């Protein structure tokens, strides 16, 4: 009997240690890293609707953009239809009262702080109906109106009812648009910089450089440019920068930027 004991012990040792080694040999699997989200840049071009300089050049851009069309003007419907046909987003560029500036700059159907609640609602509905394919709204001027809680609560209420988003052009850092939009549940984002607030080639180029540098550090950037006095110049310079920007970011419309962030 004694002569079998070493063999029994050897079998027990091998069995136990084999089990230990088998367990220890299972590798720990780390979850695969999620792919990085592409950086996003959205160019919004304001002031369509009045046959402004640069209209054709902007609407023929080879990247998706957001086209802000003013209501009740000679080419309102034509510009909105062509923008939609070319794959751009269309939004209402709603005239709103500024703190300073000429009343003539506002255009027809403007939202001013002296209007009654019902008149503001009526003007908003008519403006939305006037711009074909509109899926959002931003403010034209509006440094006074966007800081007025009563006015912006009415604006957001109508947008909620009509299923539109709001882009705050940020003409006043005291704007309450974002706060009211959140309260009412209106999809919202805001402008981060103006491209051509000065009409010189040097300034527009500088702003495009700033946008590129922002994308080095930030995930997304919203930029507003214009048709009008500098429209052709802005369009030409933007077209030159498209290949460079595409190396860093994907061109988004505002609606895609907003709703991708939500989802």
C-alpha positions in Angstrom: 0.0 0.0 0.0 2.8 2.4 0.8 4.3 2.0 -2.6 1.2 3.6 -4.2 1.2 6.7 -2.0 3.7 8.8 -4.0 1.6 8.2 -7.1 -1.6 9.2 -5.5 0.0 12.4 -4.1 1.6 13.2 -7.4 -1.9 12.9 -9.1 -3.5 15.2 -6.5 -0.7 17.8 -7.0 -0.9 17.8 -10.7 -4.7 18.0 -10.7 -4.8 20.9 -8.3 -2.0 22.9 -9.8 -3.4 22.3 -13.3 -6.6 23.9 -12.1 -4.8 26.8 -10.6 -2.8 27.4 -13.8 -5.9 27.1 -16.0 -7.7 29.7 -13.9 -4.7 32.1 -13.9 -4.3 31.7 -17.6 -7.6 33.4 -18.5 -6.7 36.9 -19.8 -8.4 40.1 -18.7 -10.1 41.6 -21.7 -10.3 45.4 -21.7 -13.3 47.0 -23.5 -12.4 48.4 -27.0 -12.1 52.2 -26.9 -15.0 54.0 -28.5 -14.2 55.8 -31.8 -13.6 59.5 -31.3 -16.5 61.7 -32.5 -15.6 64.0 -35.4 -15.2 67.6 -34.7 -18.0 69.7 -35.9 -18.2 73.1 -37.6 -21.4 74.8 -38.6 -21.4 77.9 -40.9 -24.6 79.9 -40.8 -25.1 82.5 -43.5 -27.6 85.3 -42.6 -29.5 87.9 -44.6 -30.9 85.9 -47.5 -34.2 87.1 -49.0 -33.3 90.4 -50.6 -31.2 89.5 -53.7 -28.0 90.3 -51.8 -24.5 90.0 -53.1 -23.0 86.6 -52.7 -26.3 84.7 -52.7 -25.5 82.5 -55.6 -21.9 81.9 -54.4 -23.1 80.9 -50.9 -25.9 78.6 -52.1 -23.6 76.7 -54.4 -21.1 75.8 -51.6 -20.0 72.2 -51.8 -20.6 71.6 -48.0 -23.8 71.7 -46.0 -24.6 75.0 -44.4 -27.5 76.7 -42.6 -29.2 79.4 -44.6 -31.0 82.1 -42.6 -33.7 83.7 -44.8 -35.5 86.9 -43.8 -39.3 86.9 -44.3 -41.4 89.2 -46.5 -38.6 90.2 -48.9 -38.4 90.0 -52.7 -36.3 86.8 -52.9 -37.4 85.1 -49.6 -39.1 82.2 -51.3 -36.7 81.8 -54.1 -33.6 81.7 -51.8 -35.2 79.3 -49.4 -36.3 76.9 -52.2 -32.8 77.0 -53.8 -31.1 76.5 -50.5 -33.3 73.5 -49.8 -32.7 72.1 -53.3 -28.9 72.3 -52.7 -29.1 70.4 -49.5 -28.7 73.2 -47.0 -30.8 73.8 -43.9 -33.3 76.7 -44.1 -34.1 78.8 -41.0 -36.1 82.0 -40.5 -33.8 85.0 -39.9 -36.3 86.8 -37.7 -35.9 90.6 -37.4 -35.8 91.6 -33.7 -35.4 94.9 -32.0 -31.8 96.1 -31.3 -30.5 98.3 -28.5 -29.0 100.6 -31.2 -29.4 100.9 -34.9 -31.7 102.1 -37.6 -35.3 100.8 -37.7 -34.9 100.5 -41.5 -32.3 97.8 -41.0 -34.9 95.5 -39.4 -37.0 94.8 -42.3 -40.8 94.0 -42.3 -42.6 92.1 -39.6 -40.0 92.7 -36.9 -40.4 91.7 -33.3 -40.2 94.7 -31.0 -40.6 95.0 -27.3 -43.5 97.4 -27.5 -45.8 94.9 -29.2 -48.5 93.0 -27.4 -48.1 89.3 -26.7 -50.7 88.5 -29.4 -49.0 90.7 -32.0 -45.7 89.0 -31.4 -47.2 85.6 -31.8 -49.0 86.6 -35.0 -45.8 88.0 -36.5 -43.8 84.9 -35.7 -46.4 82.6 -37.2 -46.6 84.7 -40.4 -42.8 84.8 -40.7 -42.5 81.0 -40.3 -45.2 80.5 -42.9 -43.4 82.9 -45.3 -40.1 80.9 -45.4 -40.4 77.6 -47.2 -38.7 74.5 -45.6 -37.8 76.4 -42.4 -36.8 74.1 -39.5 -35.4 76.7 -37.2 -35.0 80.4 -36.4 -32.3 82.8 -35.5 -32.4 86.5 -34.7 -31.5 89.3 -37.1 -30.1 92.0 -34.9 -32.2 91.6 -31.7 -29.8 92.8 -28.9 -32.8 94.3 -27.1 -35.5 91.7 -27.9 -33.3 88.7 -26.9 -32.7 90.2 -23.5 -36.4 90.7 -22.8 -37.9 87.7 -20.9 -41.5 88.4 -21.9 -40.6 88.6 -25.6 -38.4 85.5 -25.6 -40.9 83.4 -23.7 -43.5 84.2 -26.5 -40.9 83.4 -29.2 -40.0 80.1 -27.6 -43.6 79.2 -27.1 -44.3 79.6 -30.8 -41.2 77.6 -31.8 -42.2 74.8 -29.5 -45.7 74.8 -31.0 -44.2 74.8 -34.6 -41.4 72.3 -33.9 -38.5 74.6 -34.7 -35.2 75.1 -33.0 -33.6 78.4 -32.0 -30.1 79.6 -32.8 -29.1 82.6 -30.7 -27.0 84.9 -32.9 -25.6 86.3 -29.6 -25.8 90.0 -30.5 -26.1 90.6 -26.7 -24.2 88.7 -24.1 -27.2 89.4 -21.7 -29.5 87.3 -23.9 -32.0 85.2 -22.0 -32.8 83.0 -25.1 -30.9 80.0 -23.8 -32.5 80.1 -20.4 -36.0 80.4 -21.7 -35.4 77.7 -24.4 -34.3 75.3 -21.8 -37.4 76.0 -19.6 -39.8 75.5 -22.4 -38.0 72.6 -24.1 -37.0 74.2 -27.4 -33.8 72.8 -29.1 -31.2 75.5 -28.8 -27.6 76.4 -29.6 -25.8 79.7 -30.0 -23.3 81.5 -32.2 -19.7 81.6 -31.2 -18.3 84.1 -33.6 -19.0 86.4 -36.5 -17.1 85.9 -39.7 -17.5 89.2 -41.5 -18.6 91.9 -39.0 -15.9 93.9 -40.7 -16.0 93.6 -44.5 -12.2 93.6 -45.2 -10.4 90.6 -46.6 -7.9 90.8 -43.8 -10.6 90.6 -41.1 -12.5 87.7 -42.7 -9.3 85.8 -43.1 -8.4 86.5 -39.5 -11.8 85.1 -38.4 -11.4 82.0 -40.5 -8.0 81.4 -38.9 -9.6 81.9 -35.4 -12.2 79.3 -36.3 -9.5 76.8 -37.4 -7.6 77.4 -34.1 -10.8 76.9 -32.1 -11.2 73.5 -33.7 -7.7 72.5 -32.5 -9.0 72.9 -28.9 -12.7 72.5 -29.0 -15.1 69.8 -30.3 -17.4 72.2 -32.2 -17.7 75.7 -33.6 -20.6 77.8 -34.8 -19.8 80.7 -37.1 -22.1 83.3 -38.6 -21.4 85.0 -42.0 -23.5 87.1 -44.3 -24.6 87.8 -47.8 -24.7 91.5 -48.7 -21.8 94.0 -49.0 -19.1 91.5 -48.2 -21.0 88.4 -49.5 -18.9 87.6 -52.5 -15.7 88.2 -50.6 -16.9 86.0 -47.7 -18.0 83.2 -50.0 -14.7 83.2 -51.9 -12.6 83.1 -48.8 -14.7 80.4 -47.1 -14.5 78.3 -50.2 -10.7 78.5 -50.1 -10.7 77.4 -46.4 -13.0 74.4 -46.9 -10.3 71.8 -47.7 -8.2 72.9 -44.7 -11.2 72.8 -42.3 -12.2 69.4 -43.6 -8.9 68.0 -42.4 -9.9 68.9 -38.9 -13.7 68.8 -38.8 -16.9 67.7 -40.5 -19.2 70.4 -41.8 -22.5 70.2 -39.9 -25.8 72.0 -40.3 -27.2 73.5 -37.0 -30.0 70.9 -36.9 -27.6 68.0 -37.2 -25.3 69.6 -34.5 -28.3 70.1 -32.1 -30.0 66.8 -32.6 -26.8 64.6 -32.6 -25.9 66.2 -29.3 -29.3 65.3 -27.9 -29.1 61.7 -29.1 
